[in-house]
């Protein structure tokens, strides 16, 4: 076992790259940032996102593409790769939250997303592929 620093690892790929978050401050407020650890090194904050927002990296694939979200409320879902960040759109254009959890080798992302706008609390499974979010509303029913 190796100490990667003050934070939490949430996902690991077959190359041993770990993602999660590192705790950057506990006073005056608790702050944490999405982080990555290459080959047992210390957790390092991901680059090119809003450093004033708390963030979490929740998944990683074999190409070291990382998914996560920023904001104290799962709102700004993102895909991060080699220092570049892509923010995922809301599912219906109303600003609902997007909380990615996993990414596969094709770059398809899944997790939960809120429909009906911020604070509506209508959370559903989503799939992001080819630049579009598909939301699954129930037993085999979905809308784009």
KEMAR-769054 format. One record per atom (N, C-alpha, C): atom name; x, z negated, y negated. Coordinates in steps of 0.05 Angstrom, whole numbers. Each point is the difference from the previous one (the first is absolute). Layout:
BEGIN
+----+--------+--------+--------+
| at |     c1 |     c3 |     c2 |
+----+--------+--------+--------+
| CA |      X |      Z |      Y |
...
+----+--------+--------+--------+
***
This chain:
BEGIN
+----+--------+--------+--------+
| at |     c1 |     c3 |     c2 |
+----+--------+--------+--------+
|  N |     17 |      0 |     23 |
| CA |    -17 |      0 |    -23 |
|  C |     18 |      0 |    -25 |
|  N |     -9 |     15 |    -20 |
| CA |     16 |      2 |    -24 |
|  C |    -18 |     -5 |    -24 |
|  N |      9 |    -16 |    -19 |
| CA |    -14 |     -5 |    -25 |
|  C |      2 |     24 |    -18 |
|  N |    -22 |     12 |     -7 |
| CA |      0 |     24 |    -18 |
|  C |     -5 |     -8 |    -29 |
|  N |     -4 |    -25 |     -5 |
| CA |     -5 |     -9 |    -28 |
|  C |    -27 |    -13 |     -2 |
|  N |     -7 |     -7 |    -24 |
| CA |    -25 |    -15 |     -5 |
|  C |    -23 |     19 |     -2 |
|  N |    -16 |      2 |     21 |
| CA |    -22 |     18 |      1 |
|  C |    -11 |      2 |     28 |
|  N |    -15 |     22 |      6 |
| CA |    -13 |      3 |     25 |
|  C |      3 |     29 |      9 |
|  N |      8 |      4 |     25 |
| CA |      0 |     27 |     12 |
|  C |    -27 |      5 |     13 |
|  N |    -11 |     24 |     -5 |
| CA |    -27 |      6 |     11 |
|  C |      0 |     24 |     19 |
|  N |     21 |     16 |     -1 |
| CA |      0 |     23 |     18 |
|  C |     29 |      8 |      5 |
|  N |      6 |     13 |     23 |
| CA |     27 |      8 |      7 |
|  C |     -3 |     27 |     15 |
|  N |     20 |     18 |     -5 |
| CA |      0 |     25 |     14 |
|  C |     21 |     -1 |     23 |
|  N |      2 |     21 |     16 |
| CA |     18 |      0 |     22 |
|  C |     30 |     -1 |     -8 |
|  N |      6 |      6 |    -25 |
| CA |     27 |     -1 |    -10 |
|  C |      8 |    -28 |    -10 |
|  N |    -20 |    -19 |      1 |
| CA |      6 |    -27 |     -9 |
|  C |     -4 |     -4 |    -29 |
|  N |    -12 |     19 |    -15 |
| CA |     -5 |     -3 |    -28 |
|  C |    -26 |    -17 |     -3 |
|  N |      2 |    -21 |    -15 |
| CA |    -22 |    -19 |     -4 |
|  C |    -11 |      3 |    -28 |
|  N |    -27 |     -2 |     -2 |
| CA |    -13 |     -1 |    -27 |
|  C |    -19 |    -24 |     -1 |
|  N |     -5 |     -8 |    -24 |
| CA |    -18 |    -23 |     -5 |
|  C |      0 |     -6 |    -30 |
|  N |      7 |    -25 |     -7 |
| CA |      2 |     -7 |    -28 |
|  C |     21 |    -21 |     -3 |
|  N |     12 |      0 |    -23 |
| CA |     19 |    -22 |     -7 |
|  C |    -12 |    -16 |    -23 |
|  N |      4 |    -26 |      2 |
| CA |    -11 |    -18 |    -21 |
|  C |     21 |     -1 |    -22 |
|  N |     -9 |      7 |    -24 |
| CA |     18 |      1 |    -23 |
|  C |     -2 |    -24 |    -19 |
|  N |    -23 |    -13 |      1 |
| CA |     -4 |    -23 |    -17 |
|  C |    -23 |    -18 |     10 |
|  N |      3 |    -26 |     -3 |
| CA |    -22 |    -18 |      6 |
|  C |     -9 |    -15 |    -24 |
|  N |     15 |      1 |    -21 |
| CA |     -7 |    -14 |    -25 |
|  C |      7 |     17 |    -24 |
|  N |    -17 |      3 |    -19 |
| CA |    -25 |    -14 |     -3 |
|  C |    -23 |     12 |     17 |
|  N |      4 |     24 |     10 |
| CA |    -20 |     12 |     18 |
|  C |     14 |     11 |     25 |
|  N |    -15 |      1 |     21 |
| CA |     10 |     11 |     25 |
|  C |      1 |     30 |     -2 |
|  N |     24 |     12 |      4 |
| CA |      3 |     29 |     -2 |
|  C |     15 |     10 |     25 |
|  N |     -8 |     24 |      9 |
| CA |     12 |     12 |     23 |
|  C |      0 |     30 |     -3 |
|  N |     20 |     14 |     12 |
| CA |      2 |     29 |     -2 |
|  C |      5 |     12 |     27 |
|  N |    -12 |     24 |      4 |
| CA |      4 |     15 |     24 |
|  C |     30 |      4 |      5 |
|  N |      9 |     -4 |     25 |
| CA |     28 |      0 |      5 |
|  C |      7 |     14 |     26 |
|  N |     25 |      8 |      3 |
| CA |      9 |     14 |     24 |
|  C |     28 |    -12 |      7 |
|  N |      5 |     -2 |     26 |
| CA |     26 |     -9 |      9 |
|  C |     11 |     20 |     20 |
|  N |     23 |     12 |     -7 |
| CA |     13 |     19 |     17 |
|  C |     19 |    -14 |     18 |
|  N |     -3 |      3 |     26 |
| CA |     19 |     -8 |     21 |
|  C |      9 |    -29 |     -3 |
|  N |    -19 |    -18 |     -5 |
| CA |      7 |    -28 |     -1 |
|  C |     10 |    -10 |    -27 |
|  N |      1 |     17 |    -20 |
| CA |      9 |     -8 |    -27 |
|  C |    -22 |    -16 |    -13 |
|  N |      5 |    -11 |    -24 |
| CA |    -20 |    -16 |    -14 |
|  C |    -23 |     18 |     -9 |
|  N |    -23 |    -13 |     -3 |
| CA |    -24 |     14 |    -11 |
|  C |      7 |     10 |    -28 |
|  N |     -6 |     25 |     -6 |
| CA |      4 |     12 |    -26 |
|  C |    -26 |     10 |    -10 |
|  N |     -6 |     -5 |    -26 |
| CA |    -25 |     10 |    -11 |
|  C |     -1 |     30 |      0 |
|  N |    -23 |     12 |      6 |
| CA |     -3 |     29 |     -2 |
|  C |      2 |      7 |    -30 |
|  N |      8 |     25 |     -5 |
| CA |      4 |      9 |    -27 |
|  C |    -23 |     18 |     -9 |
|  N |     -2 |      4 |    -26 |
| CA |    -19 |     19 |    -13 |
|  C |    -29 |     -8 |      3 |
|  N |     -7 |    -25 |     -3 |
| CA |    -27 |     -9 |     -2 |
|  C |     -1 |    -21 |    -22 |
|  N |    -23 |     -9 |     -8 |
| CA |     -4 |    -18 |    -22 |
|  C |     11 |    -28 |      8 |
|  N |     23 |     -8 |    -11 |
| CA |     12 |    -26 |      8 |
|  C |    -16 |    -24 |    -10 |
|  N |    -19 |      4 |    -18 |
| CA |    -17 |    -22 |    -10 |
|  C |    -23 |     -7 |     19 |
|  N |     -4 |     17 |     20 |
| CA |    -21 |     -4 |     20 |
|  C |     11 |    -11 |     26 |
|  N |    -14 |    -18 |     12 |
| CA |      7 |     -9 |     27 |
|  C |     -4 |     24 |     19 |
|  N |     16 |      3 |     21 |
| CA |     -3 |     22 |     18 |
|  C |      9 |     -8 |     28 |
|  N |    -11 |     15 |     20 |
| CA |      6 |     -5 |     28 |
|  C |      5 |     26 |     14 |
|  N |     20 |      2 |     16 |
| CA |      4 |     23 |     18 |
|  C |    -11 |     -8 |     27 |
|  N |    -18 |     15 |     11 |
| CA |    -15 |     -8 |     24 |
|  C |      8 |     17 |     25 |
|  N |     11 |     23 |     -4 |
| CA |      7 |     17 |     23 |
|  C |     22 |     19 |     -6 |
|  N |     13 |      9 |     22 |
| CA |     23 |     19 |     -2 |
|  C |      0 |     18 |     24 |
|  N |      8 |     25 |     -4 |
| CA |      2 |     18 |     23 |
|  C |     30 |      6 |      6 |
|  N |      5 |     18 |     19 |
| CA |     28 |      6 |      7 |
|  C |     15 |     15 |    -21 |
|  N |    -14 |     13 |    -19 |
| CA |     14 |     14 |    -22 |
|  C |      4 |    -19 |    -24 |
|  N |     -4 |    -26 |      4 |
| CA |      2 |    -20 |    -21 |
|  C |    -20 |      5 |    -23 |
|  N |    -22 |     12 |      6 |
| CA |    -22 |      1 |    -20 |
|  C |    -14 |    -27 |      2 |
|  N |     -5 |    -12 |    -23 |
| CA |    -11 |    -27 |     -2 |
|  C |    -28 |      2 |    -13 |
|  N |    -19 |    -16 |     11 |
| CA |    -26 |     -2 |    -14 |
|  C |     -4 |    -29 |     -8 |
|  N |    -16 |     -4 |    -20 |
| CA |     -7 |    -26 |    -10 |
|  C |    -19 |      1 |    -23 |
|  N |     -2 |    -22 |    -15 |
| CA |    -17 |      0 |    -23 |
|  C |     12 |    -19 |    -21 |
|  N |     -9 |      4 |    -24 |
| CA |      9 |    -18 |    -22 |
|  C |    -24 |    -11 |    -15 |
|  N |      4 |    -22 |    -12 |
| CA |    -22 |    -14 |    -14 |
|  C |     -9 |    -24 |     16 |
|  N |     -9 |    -21 |    -13 |
| CA |     -8 |    -24 |     15 |
|  C |    -25 |      6 |     16 |
|  N |    -15 |     20 |     -8 |
| CA |    -23 |     10 |     15 |
|  C |      9 |     26 |     12 |
|  N |     -4 |      5 |     26 |
| CA |     10 |     25 |     11 |
|  C |    -12 |     24 |    -14 |
|  N |     14 |     10 |    -19 |
| CA |    -11 |     21 |    -17 |
|  C |     17 |     25 |      0 |
|  N |     25 |     -2 |     -4 |
| CA |     17 |     23 |     -3 |
|  C |     15 |      7 |     25 |
|  N |    -13 |     13 |     19 |
| CA |     13 |      8 |     25 |
|  C |     21 |     21 |     -6 |
|  N |     22 |     -1 |     15 |
| CA |     22 |     19 |     -4 |
|  C |     14 |      8 |     26 |
|  N |     13 |     23 |     -2 |
| CA |     20 |      8 |     20 |
|  C |     26 |      2 |    -15 |
|  N |     21 |    -13 |     10 |
| CA |     26 |      0 |    -12 |
|  C |     20 |     13 |     19 |
|  N |     18 |     17 |    -10 |
| CA |     21 |     12 |     16 |
|  C |     24 |      8 |    -17 |
|  N |     23 |    -11 |      7 |
| CA |     25 |      6 |    -14 |
|  C |     -2 |     -3 |    -30 |
|  N |    -13 |    -22 |     -8 |
| CA |     -1 |     -6 |    -29 |
|  C |    -23 |     14 |    -15 |
|  N |    -15 |     17 |     14 |
| CA |    -23 |     13 |    -13 |
|  C |    -26 |    -12 |     10 |
|  N |    -19 |     -2 |    -19 |
| CA |    -25 |    -13 |      7 |
|  C |    -23 |     19 |     -5 |
|  N |    -19 |      0 |     19 |
| CA |    -25 |     15 |     -3 |
|  C |    -23 |    -21 |      1 |
|  N |    -16 |     -1 |    -21 |
| CA |    -23 |    -18 |      0 |
|  C |    -23 |     14 |     13 |
|  N |    -14 |    -14 |     18 |
| CA |    -23 |     11 |     13 |
|  C |    -25 |     -2 |    -18 |
|  N |    -17 |     20 |      0 |
| CA |    -24 |      0 |    -17 |
|  C |    -20 |    -20 |     11 |
|  N |    -19 |     -9 |    -18 |
| CA |    -22 |    -15 |     10 |
|  C |    -18 |     18 |     17 |
|  N |    -16 |    -11 |     17 |
| CA |    -15 |     16 |     18 |
|  C |    -23 |     16 |    -13 |
|  N |    -10 |    -10 |    -22 |
| CA |    -23 |     14 |    -12 |
|  C |      3 |      4 |    -30 |
|  N |     24 |     -4 |    -10 |
| CA |      5 |      4 |    -28 |
|  C |     -9 |    -22 |    -18 |
|  N |    -10 |    -22 |     12 |
| CA |    -11 |    -22 |    -16 |
|  C |     19 |    -23 |     -3 |
|  N |     25 |      3 |     10 |
| CA |     20 |    -20 |     -4 |
|  C |      0 |    -23 |     20 |
|  N |    -12 |      4 |     23 |
| CA |      0 |    -20 |     21 |
|  C |     28 |     -3 |     12 |
|  N |      5 |    -22 |     13 |
| CA |     26 |     -6 |     11 |
|  C |      7 |     17 |     24 |
|  N |     26 |      4 |      4 |
| CA |     10 |     14 |     24 |
|  C |     23 |    -16 |     10 |
|  N |     -2 |     -9 |     25 |
| CA |     20 |    -17 |     13 |
|  C |     10 |     13 |     25 |
|  N |     21 |     16 |     -2 |
| CA |     11 |     13 |     24 |
|  C |     13 |    -21 |     19 |
|  N |     -2 |      5 |     26 |
| CA |     13 |    -18 |     19 |
|  C |     20 |     14 |     17 |
|  N |     -3 |     26 |      6 |
| CA |     19 |     13 |     18 |
|  C |      3 |     30 |     -7 |
|  N |     23 |     11 |      8 |
| CA |      5 |     28 |     -4 |
|  C |     13 |     11 |     25 |
|  N |     -8 |     24 |      9 |
| CA |     11 |     12 |     24 |
|  C |     22 |     20 |     -7 |
|  N |     11 |     13 |     21 |
| CA |     22 |     18 |     -5 |
|  C |     -8 |     25 |    -15 |
|  N |    -26 |      7 |     -1 |
| CA |     -9 |     22 |    -15 |
|  C |     -6 |     -7 |    -29 |
|  N |      3 |    -25 |     -7 |
| CA |     -6 |     -9 |    -27 |
|  C |    -29 |     -7 |     -5 |
|  N |    -16 |     -1 |     21 |
| CA |    -28 |     -8 |     -2 |
|  C |     -1 |    -30 |     -4 |
|  N |    -17 |     -9 |    -18 |
| CA |     -1 |    -28 |     -7 |
|  C |    -28 |    -11 |      6 |
|  N |     -1 |    -24 |     10 |
| CA |    -26 |    -13 |      5 |
|  C |      1 |    -29 |    -10 |
|  N |    -24 |    -11 |     -4 |
| CA |     -3 |    -27 |    -10 |
|  C |    -28 |     -5 |     -8 |
|  N |     -5 |    -15 |    -21 |
| CA |    -27 |     -5 |     -9 |
|  C |     -2 |      8 |    -30 |
|  N |    -24 |     10 |     -7 |
| CA |     -5 |      9 |    -27 |
|  C |    -27 |     -9 |     -9 |
|  N |     -3 |     -5 |    -25 |
| CA |    -25 |    -10 |    -12 |
|  C |    -15 |     23 |    -12 |
|  N |    -25 |      3 |      7 |
| CA |    -17 |     20 |    -12 |
|  C |    -19 |    -14 |    -20 |
|  N |     -9 |     15 |    -20 |
| CA |    -19 |    -11 |    -19 |
|  C |     13 |    -12 |    -25 |
|  N |     27 |      3 |     -2 |
| CA |     13 |    -11 |    -24 |
|  C |     12 |    -27 |      4 |
|  N |     18 |     -7 |    -18 |
| CA |     15 |    -25 |      1 |
|  C |    -19 |    -24 |      1 |
|  N |      3 |    -17 |     20 |
| CA |    -16 |    -24 |      2 |
|  C |    -26 |      4 |     16 |
|  N |     -5 |     24 |      9 |
| CA |    -25 |      6 |     14 |
|  C |      0 |    -13 |     28 |
|  N |     24 |     -4 |     11 |
| CA |      3 |    -13 |     26 |
|  C |    -13 |     15 |     23 |
|  N |      0 |     26 |     -1 |
| CA |     -9 |     17 |     22 |
|  C |     25 |     12 |     12 |
|  N |     12 |    -15 |     19 |
| CA |     26 |      9 |     11 |
|  C |     -5 |     15 |     26 |
|  N |     15 |     22 |      3 |
| CA |     -2 |     17 |     23 |
|  C |     27 |     10 |      9 |
|  N |      2 |      8 |     25 |
| CA |     25 |     13 |     10 |
|  C |      3 |     27 |    -14 |
|  N |     25 |      6 |     -7 |
| CA |      5 |     27 |    -11 |
|  C |     24 |     13 |     14 |
|  N |      0 |     26 |     -2 |
| CA |     23 |     17 |      9 |
|  C |      7 |     18 |    -23 |
|  N |     26 |      0 |     -7 |
| CA |     11 |     17 |    -21 |
|  C |     18 |     20 |     13 |
|  N |     -7 |     26 |     -4 |
| CA |     16 |     22 |     11 |
|  C |     -4 |     25 |    -17 |
|  N |     21 |     15 |     -2 |
| CA |     -1 |     25 |    -15 |
|  C |    -11 |     -4 |    -29 |
|  N |      7 |    -22 |    -12 |
| CA |     -8 |     -5 |    -28 |
|  C |    -28 |    -10 |     -4 |
|  N |    -15 |     -5 |     21 |
| CA |    -28 |     -9 |     -2 |
|  C |     -5 |    -26 |     15 |
|  N |    -18 |    -16 |    -10 |
| CA |     -9 |    -24 |     14 |
|  C |    -27 |      6 |     13 |
|  N |     -1 |     -7 |     25 |
| CA |    -25 |      1 |     15 |
|  C |     -7 |    -29 |      6 |
|  N |    -25 |     -7 |     -6 |
| CA |     -8 |    -28 |      5 |
|  C |    -21 |      0 |     23 |
|  N |      3 |    -19 |     18 |
| CA |    -17 |     -3 |     23 |
|  C |    -20 |    -22 |     -6 |
|  N |    -26 |      7 |     -1 |
| CA |    -21 |    -19 |     -8 |
|  C |    -12 |    -14 |     23 |
|  N |      3 |      9 |     24 |
| CA |    -12 |    -13 |     23 |
|  C |      5 |     16 |     25 |
|  N |    -18 |     -1 |     19 |
| CA |      4 |     12 |     26 |
|  C |      1 |     31 |     -3 |
|  N |     24 |     10 |     -3 |
| CA |      3 |     29 |     -1 |
|  C |     -9 |     13 |    -26 |
|  N |     -9 |    -15 |    -20 |
| CA |    -10 |     11 |    -25 |
|  C |     22 |     -2 |    -21 |
|  N |      5 |     21 |    -14 |
| CA |     21 |     -1 |    -20 |
|  C |     -9 |     17 |    -24 |
|  N |     13 |     -5 |    -22 |
| CA |     -4 |     17 |    -24 |
|  C |     26 |      5 |    -13 |
|  N |      3 |     22 |    -14 |
| CA |     25 |      6 |    -14 |
|  C |     -2 |     -6 |    -29 |
+----+--------+--------+--------+
***
